[in-house]
């Protein structure tokens, strides 16, 4: 038995709206231990929606619909579901009363087209909507098949799920075993390189291990289905520790840990401080530090030295170094890092200088070339060269900031 999520709305297909509902429901299904193997997005077209329902009802036992419950002509979800199972629609007086009450509370009168929202398949149960005018349904139109419908508005859907849907599914026996997962997070190593190191874990069946790649980061999800979190931990933890040991310094955190949080924790534990000098990132690295509440404990500030005159006057970068090597060079990155450390009197100084594009690159110094400098508490200065390729400007800036943070993390550990 499994679930399928069906999201209805042409606006989703056109990309006008980000489909956050499907992500929310997928996580909630996992929390209840309900497997689901398919997610479908279909436009406001009854013919295509019928095709989707016919396919889904033959491969899943729980169908969760979002969208298409409004009062307009293109809101056809409930009507189409009823047609698929040859069931008449009936008007529910209690829904009309609820809609009228909500309109009155806003000082308005219910429109006649809102009566459409009171029509549900005969035999279906109302899934109440505490905030909006579109209720959902809970319906079992065939043996071993449960249908639930929710409006597309995320806040309404989430509340209906929490207040009614979860309890109903648990009453059907779901939620006794839950899928528990731990996400291990890595930086400074590519997906294929990490996969080669931990390849043998991908053949496990309990727990399962699966890789996920995102911009500048690789993740490994370790999952198991058990009745309790403690039992899950006993299964997941030994595998997690083996992988962490293999990965070494490339591992930086788990689950919702961010690089900024991890670095901040390390600085706070060591009672050390940091300042930044940024050129091509224009304050992006400082933003990552200050995204964390309480970062004033260790982050003292920075200098956005975009122009070479600022590099020289505020950070002490030598005119000779700029003339001989250019602003995008290892020596300038080192001088920037040491200069901001000395200027702000911090334990660490970090600098970033590079070519974020789309213009400004040359054959010798192409777009995506970035130098990161780090001055340590003893005044020793180091730098690394990064080549992020001819990517979009925001991506190069983001990867530069993340890499600078990660380089500091590696030195702190």
C-alpha positions as a Markdown table, in Angstrom:
| # | Residue | x | y | z |
|---|---|---|---|---|
| 1 | Unk | 0.0 | 0.0 | 0.0 |
| 2 | Unk | 1.3 | 3.4 | -0.9 |
| 3 | Unk | 0.2 | 7.0 | -1.5 |
| 4 | Unk | 0.3 | 9.3 | -4.5 |
| 5 | Unk | 0.3 | 13.1 | -4.4 |
| 6 | Unk | -1.6 | 14.8 | -7.3 |
| 7 | Unk | -1.3 | 18.5 | -7.6 |
| 8 | Unk | -3.9 | 20.2 | -9.8 |
| 9 | Unk | -3.3 | 23.6 | -11.4 |
| 10 | Unk | -2.1 | 24.9 | -14.8 |
| 11 | Unk | -0.2 | 27.6 | -12.9 |
| 12 | Unk | 2.1 | 24.9 | -11.5 |
| 13 | Unk | 2.8 | 23.6 | -15.0 |
| 14 | Unk | 3.6 | 27.0 | -16.2 |
| 15 | Unk | 6.0 | 27.6 | -13.3 |
| 16 | Unk | 4.1 | 30.6 | -12.1 |
| 17 | Unk | 3.9 | 29.1 | -8.6 |
| 18 | Unk | 6.5 | 27.0 | -6.7 |
| 19 | Unk | 4.9 | 23.7 | -5.7 |
| 20 | Unk | 5.7 | 23.7 | -2.0 |
| 21 | Unk | 2.7 | 21.6 | -1.2 |
| 22 | Unk | 4.2 | 18.4 | -2.7 |
| 23 | Unk | 7.4 | 18.8 | -0.6 |
| 24 | Unk | 5.3 | 19.3 | 2.6 |
| 25 | Unk | 3.1 | 16.3 | 1.9 |
| 26 | Unk | 6.0 | 14.0 | 1.0 |
| 27 | Unk | 7.7 | 14.7 | 4.3 |
| 28 | Unk | 4.4 | 14.2 | 6.2 |
| 29 | Unk | 3.9 | 10.9 | 4.5 |
| 30 | Unk | 7.4 | 9.8 | 5.6 |
| 31 | Unk | 6.6 | 10.9 | 9.1 |
| 32 | Unk | 3.7 | 8.5 | 9.1 |
| 33 | Unk | 5.6 | 5.7 | 7.6 |
| 34 | Unk | 3.5 | 5.8 | 4.4 |
| 35 | Unk | 5.5 | 4.9 | 1.3 |
| 36 | Unk | 4.9 | 7.0 | -1.8 |
| 37 | Unk | 6.4 | 6.4 | -5.2 |
| 38 | Unk | 4.7 | 8.9 | -7.5 |
| 39 | Unk | 4.0 | 12.6 | -7.6 |
| 40 | Unk | 1.9 | 14.0 | -10.4 |
| 41 | Unk | 1.2 | 17.6 | -11.6 |
| 42 | Unk | -1.8 | 18.1 | -13.9 |
| 43 | Unk | -3.4 | 21.2 | -15.3 |
| 44 | Unk | -7.0 | 22.3 | -14.9 |
| 45 | Unk | -8.2 | 20.0 | -17.6 |
| 46 | Unk | -10.9 | 17.3 | -16.7 |
| 47 | Unk | -9.8 | 14.9 | -19.4 |
| 48 | Unk | -6.2 | 14.8 | -18.3 |
| 49 | Unk | -7.2 | 14.8 | -14.7 |
| 50 | Unk | -9.3 | 11.7 | -15.3 |
| 51 | Unk | -6.4 | 10.0 | -16.9 |
| 52 | Unk | -4.2 | 10.8 | -13.9 |
| 53 | Unk | -6.9 | 9.5 | -11.4 |
| 54 | Unk | -7.3 | 6.3 | -13.4 |
| 55 | Unk | -3.6 | 5.6 | -13.4 |
| 56 | Unk | -3.0 | 6.6 | -9.8 |
| 57 | Unk | -6.0 | 4.6 | -8.4 |
| 58 | Unk | -4.5 | 1.4 | -9.9 |
| 59 | Unk | -1.1 | 1.8 | -8.3 |
| 60 | Unk | -1.7 | 3.6 | -5.0 |
| 61 | Unk | -4.2 | 3.1 | -2.1 |
| 62 | Unk | -4.1 | 6.8 | -0.8 |
| 63 | Unk | -4.6 | 9.6 | -3.3 |
| 64 | Unk | -3.8 | 13.1 | -1.9 |
| 65 | Unk | -5.1 | 16.0 | -4.1 |
| 66 | Unk | -4.1 | 19.7 | -3.8 |
| 67 | Unk | -5.7 | 22.5 | -5.8 |
| 68 | Unk | -8.8 | 22.9 | -7.9 |
| 69 | Unk | -11.3 | 23.3 | -5.0 |
| 70 | Unk | -12.2 | 26.9 | -5.6 |
| 71 | Unk | -15.4 | 28.5 | -6.8 |
| 72 | Unk | -14.3 | 29.3 | -10.4 |
| 73 | Unk | -15.1 | 27.3 | -13.5 |
| 74 | Unk | -11.6 | 25.9 | -13.8 |
| 75 | Unk | -11.8 | 24.4 | -10.3 |
| 76 | Unk | -12.8 | 20.9 | -11.3 |
| 77 | Unk | -11.1 | 18.5 | -8.9 |
| 78 | Unk | -14.0 | 17.4 | -6.8 |
| 79 | Unk | -16.4 | 17.1 | -9.8 |
| 80 | Unk | -13.8 | 15.1 | -11.9 |
| 81 | Unk | -13.1 | 12.7 | -9.0 |
| 82 | Unk | -16.8 | 12.0 | -8.6 |
| 83 | Unk | -17.2 | 11.4 | -12.4 |
| 84 | Unk | -14.3 | 8.9 | -12.4 |
| 85 | Unk | -16.2 | 6.8 | -9.9 |
| 86 | Unk | -19.7 | 7.4 | -11.4 |
| 87 | Unk | -20.8 | 9.1 | -8.2 |
| 88 | Unk | -23.3 | 12.0 | -8.0 |
| 89 | Unk | -22.5 | 15.2 | -6.2 |
| 90 | Unk | -24.6 | 16.3 | -3.3 |
| 91 | Unk | -24.8 | 19.8 | -1.7 |
| 92 | Unk | -24.0 | 19.9 | 2.0 |
| 93 | Unk | -25.9 | 22.6 | 3.9 |
| 94 | Unk | -23.3 | 22.7 | 6.6 |
| 95 | Unk | -20.7 | 23.8 | 4.1 |
| 96 | Unk | -22.9 | 26.6 | 2.8 |
| 97 | Unk | -23.4 | 27.7 | 6.4 |
| 98 | Unk | -19.7 | 27.7 | 7.1 |
| 99 | Unk | -19.0 | 29.7 | 3.9 |
| 100 | Unk | -21.7 | 32.2 | 4.8 |
| 101 | Unk | -20.3 | 32.6 | 8.3 |
| 102 | Unk | -16.8 | 33.2 | 7.0 |
| 103 | Unk | -18.0 | 35.8 | 4.5 |
| 104 | Unk | -20.1 | 37.6 | 7.2 |
| 105 | Unk | -17.1 | 37.7 | 9.5 |
| 106 | Unk | -15.3 | 39.7 | 6.8 |
| 107 | Unk | -18.3 | 42.0 | 6.3 |
| 108 | Unk | -19.2 | 40.5 | 2.9 |
| 109 | Unk | -21.9 | 38.3 | 1.4 |
| 110 | Unk | -21.3 | 34.9 | -0.1 |
| 111 | Unk | -21.3 | 34.8 | -3.9 |
| 112 | Unk | -23.6 | 32.4 | -5.6 |
| 113 | Unk | -20.6 | 30.6 | -7.3 |
| 114 | Unk | -19.3 | 29.7 | -3.9 |
| 115 | Unk | -22.2 | 27.1 | -3.6 |
| 116 | Unk | -20.1 | 25.0 | -5.9 |
| 117 | Unk | -17.7 | 24.4 | -3.0 |
| 118 | Unk | -20.5 | 22.7 | -1.1 |
| 119 | Unk | -20.8 | 19.9 | -3.6 |
| 120 | Unk | -19.1 | 16.7 | -2.6 |
| 121 | Unk | -19.4 | 13.1 | -3.8 |
| 122 | Unk | -22.3 | 11.2 | -2.2 |
| 123 | Unk | -20.9 | 9.2 | 0.8 |
| 124 | Unk | -17.8 | 11.3 | 1.2 |
| 125 | Unk | -16.9 | 12.9 | 4.5 |
| 126 | Unk | -16.1 | 16.6 | 4.8 |
| 127 | Unk | -12.5 | 17.5 | 5.5 |
| 128 | Unk | -13.0 | 20.8 | 7.3 |
| 129 | Unk | -11.1 | 24.0 | 6.2 |
| 130 | Unk | -10.9 | 26.2 | 9.4 |
| 131 | Unk | -9.6 | 29.3 | 7.5 |
| 132 | Unk | -10.7 | 29.2 | 3.9 |
| 133 | Unk | -13.9 | 28.6 | 2.0 |
| 134 | Unk | -12.9 | 25.4 | 0.2 |
| 135 | Unk | -13.4 | 22.3 | 2.3 |
| 136 | Unk | -11.8 | 19.0 | 1.2 |
| 137 | Unk | -13.1 | 15.5 | 1.3 |
| 138 | Unk | -12.2 | 12.1 | 2.8 |
| 139 | Unk | -13.7 | 9.4 | 0.6 |
| 140 | Unk | -13.3 | 5.7 | 0.0 |
| 141 | Unk | -14.9 | 5.3 | -3.4 |
| 142 | Unk | -13.5 | 1.7 | -3.9 |
| 143 | Unk | -12.1 | -1.0 | -1.7 |
| 144 | Unk | -8.5 | -0.2 | -0.5 |
| 145 | Unk | -8.7 | 3.3 | -1.9 |
| 146 | Unk | -8.8 | 6.5 | 0.2 |
| 147 | Unk | -9.0 | 9.9 | -1.4 |
| 148 | Unk | -8.3 | 13.2 | 0.4 |
| 149 | Unk | -8.5 | 16.6 | -1.2 |
| 150 | Unk | -7.0 | 19.9 | -0.1 |
| 151 | Unk | -7.0 | 23.4 | -1.4 |
| 152 | Unk | -3.9 | 24.7 | -3.1 |
| 153 | Unk | -3.3 | 27.4 | -0.6 |
| 154 | Unk | -0.4 | 26.1 | 1.5 |
| 155 | Unk | -1.5 | 27.6 | 4.8 |
| 156 | Unk | -5.0 | 26.1 | 4.5 |
| 157 | Unk | -3.7 | 22.7 | 3.3 |
| 158 | Unk | -1.2 | 22.4 | 6.1 |
| 159 | Unk | -3.8 | 23.2 | 8.8 |
| 160 | Unk | -6.3 | 20.8 | 7.4 |
| 161 | Unk | -3.6 | 18.1 | 7.2 |
| 162 | Unk | -2.6 | 18.7 | 10.8 |
| 163 | Unk | -6.0 | 19.0 | 12.3 |
| 164 | Unk | -7.9 | 16.2 | 10.5 |
| 165 | Unk | -5.9 | 14.2 | 7.9 |
| 166 | Unk | -3.2 | 12.9 | 10.3 |
| 167 | Unk | -5.8 | 11.6 | 12.8 |
| 168 | Unk | -7.8 | 9.9 | 10.1 |
| 169 | Unk | -4.7 | 8.1 | 8.6 |
| 170 | Unk | -3.6 | 7.0 | 12.1 |
| 171 | Unk | -7.1 | 5.6 | 12.7 |
| 172 | Unk | -6.6 | 3.5 | 9.6 |
| 173 | Unk | -3.5 | 2.0 | 11.2 |
| 174 | Unk | -0.8 | 4.2 | 9.7 |
| 175 | Unk | 1.9 | 5.8 | 11.8 |
| 176 | Unk | 2.8 | 2.7 | 13.8 |
| 177 | Unk | 6.1 | 2.5 | 12.0 |
| 178 | Unk | 7.7 | 5.7 | 10.8 |
| 179 | Unk | 10.5 | 6.4 | 8.3 |
| 180 | Unk | 13.4 | 8.0 | 10.2 |
| 181 | Unk | 16.2 | 9.6 | 8.3 |
| 182 | Unk | 19.5 | 11.3 | 9.0 |
| 183 | Unk | 21.1 | 13.5 | 6.4 |
| 184 | Unk | 24.9 | 13.7 | 6.4 |
| 185 | Unk | 26.4 | 16.8 | 4.7 |
| 186 | Unk | 29.7 | 17.2 | 2.9 |
| 187 | Unk | 31.7 | 20.0 | 1.3 |
| 188 | Unk | 34.9 | 20.1 | -0.7 |
| 189 | Unk | 34.2 | 16.7 | -2.4 |
| 190 | Unk | 32.2 | 15.9 | -5.5 |
| 191 | Unk | 29.3 | 13.5 | -5.6 |
| 192 | Unk | 31.1 | 10.9 | -7.7 |
| 193 | Unk | 34.2 | 11.1 | -5.5 |
| 194 | Unk | 32.2 | 10.6 | -2.3 |
| 195 | Unk | 30.2 | 7.8 | -3.9 |
| 196 | Unk | 33.4 | 6.0 | -4.7 |
| 197 | Unk | 34.5 | 6.2 | -1.1 |
| 198 | Unk | 31.2 | 4.9 | 0.4 |
| 199 | Unk | 29.9 | 2.8 | -2.5 |
| 200 | Unk | 29.5 | -0.3 | -0.5 |
| 201 | Unk | 26.8 | 1.4 | 1.7 |
| 202 | Unk | 24.5 | 1.9 | -1.2 |
| 203 | Unk | 23.7 | -1.8 | -1.3 |
| 204 | Unk | 22.3 | -1.8 | 2.2 |
| 205 | Unk | 18.6 | -2.5 | 2.7 |
| 206 | Unk | 18.2 | -1.5 | 6.3 |
| 207 | Unk | 19.1 | 1.2 | 6.6 |
| 208 | Unk | 19.2 | 2.5 | 3.1 |
| 209 | Unk | 21.8 | 5.0 | 2.0 |
| 210 | Unk | 21.2 | 7.4 | -0.9 |
| 211 | Unk | 23.3 | 10.3 | -2.3 |
| 212 | Unk | 21.9 | 13.8 | -3.1 |
| 213 | Unk | 23.9 | 16.6 | -4.8 |
| 214 | Unk | 23.1 | 20.3 | -4.5 |
| 215 | Unk | 25.0 | 23.4 | -5.3 |
| 216 | Unk | 28.5 | 23.0 | -3.8 |
| 217 | Unk | 27.3 | 20.3 | -1.4 |
| 218 | Unk | 26.8 | 16.6 | -1.3 |
| 219 | Unk | 24.4 | 14.8 | 1.0 |
| 220 | Unk | 23.9 | 11.2 | 2.1 |
| 221 | Unk | 20.5 | 10.3 | 3.5 |
| 222 | Unk | 20.4 | 7.3 | 5.8 |
| 223 | Unk | 16.9 | 6.0 | 6.3 |
| 224 | Unk | 15.1 | 3.2 | 8.2 |
| 225 | Unk | 11.5 | 2.4 | 9.0 |
| 226 | Unk | 10.9 | 1.6 | 12.7 |
| 227 | Unk | 8.4 | 2.0 | 15.5 |
| 228 | Unk | 10.6 | 4.4 | 17.6 |
| 229 | Unk | 13.2 | 7.0 | 17.2 |
| 230 | Unk | 15.6 | 5.2 | 19.6 |
| 231 | Unk | 15.3 | 2.0 | 17.5 |
| 232 | Unk | 16.0 | 4.0 | 14.4 |
| 233 | Unk | 19.1 | 5.6 | 15.9 |
| 234 | Unk | 20.5 | 2.2 | 16.9 |
| 235 | Unk | 20.2 | 1.2 | 13.2 |
| 236 | Unk | 21.4 | 4.5 | 11.6 |
| 237 | Unk | 24.1 | 5.6 | 14.0 |
| 238 | Unk | 26.7 | 2.8 | 13.3 |
| 239 | Unk | 26.5 | 3.4 | 9.6 |
| 240 | Unk | 26.6 | 7.2 | 10.0 |
| 241 | Unk | 29.8 | 6.9 | 12.1 |
| 242 | Unk | 31.5 | 4.7 | 9.5 |
| 243 | Unk | 30.7 | 7.1 | 6.7 |
| 244 | Unk | 31.8 | 10.1 | 8.7 |
| 245 | Unk | 35.1 | 8.4 | 9.5 |
| 246 | Unk | 35.7 | 7.6 | 5.8 |
| 247 | Unk | 34.8 | 11.1 | 4.7 |
| 248 | Unk | 37.1 | 12.8 | 7.2 |
| 249 | Unk | 37.2 | 16.6 | 7.0 |
| 250 | Unk | 34.8 | 16.6 | 4.0 |
| 251 | Unk | 31.9 | 15.9 | 6.5 |
| 252 | Unk | 30.7 | 19.1 | 8.1 |
| 253 | Unk | 27.3 | 18.4 | 9.7 |
| 254 | Unk | 24.0 | 16.6 | 9.7 |
| 255 | Unk | 20.3 | 17.2 | 9.1 |
| 256 | Unk | 19.6 | 20.9 | 9.2 |
| 257 | Unk | 23.2 | 22.0 | 10.1 |
| 258 | Unk | 24.4 | 24.8 | 8.0 |
| 259 | Unk | 28.0 | 25.7 | 7.2 |
| 260 | Unk | 27.6 | 29.1 | 8.9 |
| 261 | Unk | 26.2 | 27.5 | 12.1 |
| 262 | Unk | 29.0 | 24.9 | 12.2 |
| 263 | Unk | 31.7 | 27.5 | 11.7 |
| 264 | Unk | 30.1 | 29.8 | 14.3 |
| 265 | Unk | 30.0 | 27.0 | 16.8 |
| 266 | Unk | 33.7 | 26.3 | 16.3 |
| 267 | Unk | 34.6 | 29.9 | 16.7 |
| 268 | Unk | 32.5 | 30.3 | 19.8 |
| 269 | Unk | 34.0 | 27.1 | 21.4 |
| 270 | Unk | 37.5 | 28.4 | 20.7 |
| 271 | Unk | 36.6 | 31.9 | 21.8 |
| 272 | Unk | 38.0 | 33.3 | 18.6 |
| 273 | Unk | 36.7 | 36.0 | 16.2 |
| 274 | Unk | 36.7 | 36.6 | 12.5 |
| 275 | Unk | 36.5 | 39.5 | 10.0 |
| 276 | Unk | 36.1 | 39.4 | 6.3 |
| 277 | Unk | 37.4 | 41.3 | 3.3 |
| 278 | Unk | 35.4 | 40.8 | 0.2 |
| 279 | Unk | 35.7 | 41.9 | -3.4 |
| 280 | Unk | 33.7 | 39.9 | -5.9 |
| 281 | Unk | 31.2 | 38.6 | -3.3 |
| 282 | Unk | 30.2 | 42.1 | -2.2 |
| 283 | Unk | 29.2 | 41.2 | 1.3 |
| 284 | Unk | 27.9 | 37.7 | 0.6 |
| 285 | Unk | 30.3 | 36.0 | 3.1 |
| 286 | Unk | 29.4 | 38.6 | 5.8 |
| 287 | Unk | 25.8 | 37.9 | 5.2 |
| 288 | Unk | 26.3 | 34.1 | 5.8 |
| 289 | Unk | 27.9 | 34.9 | 9.1 |
| 290 | Unk | 25.2 | 37.3 | 10.2 |
| 291 | Unk | 22.4 | 35.0 | 9.1 |
| 292 | Unk | 23.1 | 33.2 | 12.4 |
| 293 | Unk | 21.6 | 34.7 | 15.6 |
| 294 | Unk | 24.2 | 35.5 | 18.1 |
| 295 | Unk | 27.0 | 35.8 | 15.5 |
| 296 | Unk | 28.2 | 39.0 | 17.1 |
| 297 | Unk | 30.0 | 36.7 | 19.6 |
| 298 | Unk | 32.6 | 35.9 | 17.0 |
| 299 | Unk | 31.9 | 38.0 | 13.8 |
| 300 | Unk | 33.2 | 41.5 | 14.1 |
| 301 | Unk | 32.6 | 42.9 | 10.7 |
| 302 | Unk | 34.2 | 43.3 | 7.3 |
| 303 | Unk | 35.3 | 45.5 | 4.4 |
| 304 | Unk | 33.8 | 45.3 | 1.0 |
| 305 | Unk | 36.9 | 46.3 | -1.0 |
| 306 | Unk | 35.6 | 46.3 | -4.5 |
| 307 | Unk | 37.8 | 49.0 | -5.9 |
| 308 | Unk | 41.6 | 48.7 | -5.7 |
| 309 | Unk | 41.9 | 52.0 | -3.9 |
| 310 | Unk | 39.8 | 50.6 | -1.0 |
| 311 | Unk | 42.0 | 47.5 | -1.0 |
| 312 | Unk | 45.1 | 49.7 | -0.6 |
| 313 | Unk | 43.7 | 52.4 | 1.8 |
| 314 | Unk | 41.7 | 50.2 | 4.2 |
| 315 | Unk | 43.4 | 46.8 | 3.9 |
| 316 | Unk | 47.0 | 47.7 | 3.3 |
| 317 | Unk | 47.3 | 45.9 | -0.1 |
| 318 | Unk | 50.5 | 47.0 | -1.8 |
| 319 | Unk | 50.3 | 48.9 | -5.0 |
| 320 | Unk | 53.3 | 46.8 | -6.2 |
| 321 | Unk | 51.3 | 43.5 | -5.7 |
| 322 | Unk | 48.3 | 44.9 | -7.6 |
| 323 | Unk | 50.5 | 46.1 | -10.5 |
| 324 | Unk | 52.5 | 42.9 | -10.7 |
| 325 | Unk | 49.8 | 40.3 | -10.1 |
| 326 | Unk | 46.4 | 42.1 | -10.4 |
| 327 | Unk | 43.6 | 42.2 | -7.9 |
| 328 | Unk | 42.6 | 38.6 | -8.6 |
| 329 | Unk | 45.7 | 36.9 | -7.3 |
| 330 | Unk | 46.9 | 34.8 | -4.4 |
| 331 | Unk | 49.2 | 37.5 | -3.0 |
| 332 | Unk | 46.4 | 40.1 | -3.0 |
| 333 | Unk | 44.0 | 37.6 | -1.3 |
| 334 | Unk | 46.6 | 37.0 | 1.4 |
| 335 | Unk | 47.2 | 40.8 | 1.9 |
| 336 | Unk | 43.5 | 41.4 | 2.1 |
| 337 | Unk | 43.0 | 38.7 | 4.7 |
| 338 | Unk | 45.9 | 39.9 | 6.9 |
| 339 | Unk | 44.8 | 43.5 | 6.4 |
| 340 | Unk | 41.3 | 43.0 | 7.7 |
| 341 | Unk | 42.5 | 40.8 | 10.6 |
| 342 | Unk | 44.8 | 43.5 | 11.7 |
| 343 | Unk | 42.4 | 46.4 | 11.0 |
| 344 | Unk | 39.6 | 44.8 | 13.0 |
| 345 | Unk | 41.9 | 43.1 | 15.5 |
| 346 | Unk | 40.3 | 39.6 | 15.1 |
| 347 | Unk | 41.7 | 36.1 | 15.5 |
| 348 | Unk | 41.0 | 35.3 | 11.8 |
| 349 | Unk | 40.8 | 37.2 | 8.6 |
| 350 | Unk | 39.2 | 35.8 | 5.5 |
| 351 | Unk | 39.3 | 37.4 | 2.0 |
| 352 | Unk | 37.7 | 36.7 | -1.3 |
| 353 | Unk | 38.8 | 38.2 | -4.7 |
| 354 | Unk | 37.8 | 36.9 | -8.1 |
| 355 | Unk | 36.0 | 37.3 | -11.4 |
| 356 | Unk | 32.3 | 36.7 | -11.0 |
| 357 | Unk | 31.5 | 37.6 | -14.6 |
| 358 | Unk | 29.8 | 37.6 | -17.0 |
| 359 | Unk | 32.6 | 39.9 | -18.3 |
| 360 | Unk | 36.1 | 40.7 | -17.1 |
| 361 | Unk | 37.6 | 37.3 | -17.8 |
| 362 | Unk | 40.7 | 36.7 | -19.9 |
| 363 | Unk | 42.4 | 33.6 | -21.2 |
| 364 | Unk | 44.8 | 33.7 | -18.2 |
| 365 | Unk | 42.2 | 34.7 | -15.7 |
| 366 | Unk | 38.9 | 33.4 | -16.8 |
| 367 | Unk | 35.4 | 34.0 | -15.3 |
| 368 | Unk | 35.1 | 31.9 | -12.2 |
| 369 | Unk | 38.7 | 32.3 | -11.0 |
| 370 | Unk | 38.6 | 33.1 | -7.3 |
| 371 | Unk | 41.3 | 33.4 | -4.6 |
| 372 | Unk | 40.5 | 32.9 | -1.0 |
| 373 | Unk | 42.9 | 34.1 | 1.7 |
| 374 | Unk | 43.0 | 33.2 | 5.4 |
| 375 | Unk | 45.1 | 34.8 | 8.1 |
| 376 | Unk | 45.2 | 32.7 | 11.3 |
| 377 | Unk | 45.6 | 33.8 | 14.9 |
| 378 | Unk | 49.4 | 33.5 | 14.7 |
| 379 | Unk | 49.5 | 35.8 | 11.7 |
| 380 | Unk | 50.3 | 33.1 | 9.2 |
| 381 | Unk | 48.6 | 33.7 | 5.9 |
| 382 | Unk | 47.5 | 31.1 | 3.3 |
| 383 | Unk | 45.4 | 31.2 | 0.1 |
| 384 | Unk | 43.7 | 28.8 | -2.2 |
| 385 | Unk | 42.9 | 29.1 | -5.9 |
| 386 | Unk | 39.4 | 28.1 | -7.0 |
| 387 | Unk | 38.0 | 27.7 | -10.5 |
| 388 | Unk | 34.2 | 27.6 | -10.5 |
| 389 | Unk | 33.9 | 27.8 | -14.3 |
| 390 | Unk | 31.9 | 30.1 | -16.5 |
| 391 | Unk | 28.7 | 29.9 | -14.5 |
| 392 | Unk | 26.1 | 32.5 | -13.7 |
| 393 | Unk | 27.4 | 35.4 | -11.6 |
| 394 | Unk | 25.2 | 34.6 | -8.5 |
| 395 | Unk | 26.4 | 31.0 | -8.4 |
| 396 | Unk | 30.1 | 32.0 | -8.6 |
| 397 | Unk | 29.5 | 34.5 | -5.7 |
| 398 | Unk | 27.6 | 31.9 | -3.7 |
| 399 | Unk | 30.2 | 29.2 | -4.2 |
| 400 | Unk | 33.0 | 31.6 | -3.3 |
| 401 | Unk | 31.4 | 32.5 | 0.0 |
| 402 | Unk | 30.7 | 28.9 | 0.9 |
| 403 | Unk | 34.2 | 27.8 | 0.0 |
| 404 | Unk | 35.7 | 30.5 | 2.2 |
| 405 | Unk | 33.5 | 29.4 | 5.1 |
| 406 | Unk | 34.5 | 25.8 | 4.5 |
| 407 | Unk | 38.2 | 26.6 | 4.4 |
| 408 | Unk | 37.9 | 28.3 | 7.7 |
| 409 | Unk | 36.0 | 25.3 | 9.1 |
| 410 | Unk | 38.8 | 23.0 | 8.0 |
| 411 | Unk | 41.4 | 25.1 | 9.7 |
| 412 | Unk | 39.3 | 25.4 | 12.9 |
| 413 | Unk | 39.1 | 21.6 | 13.2 |
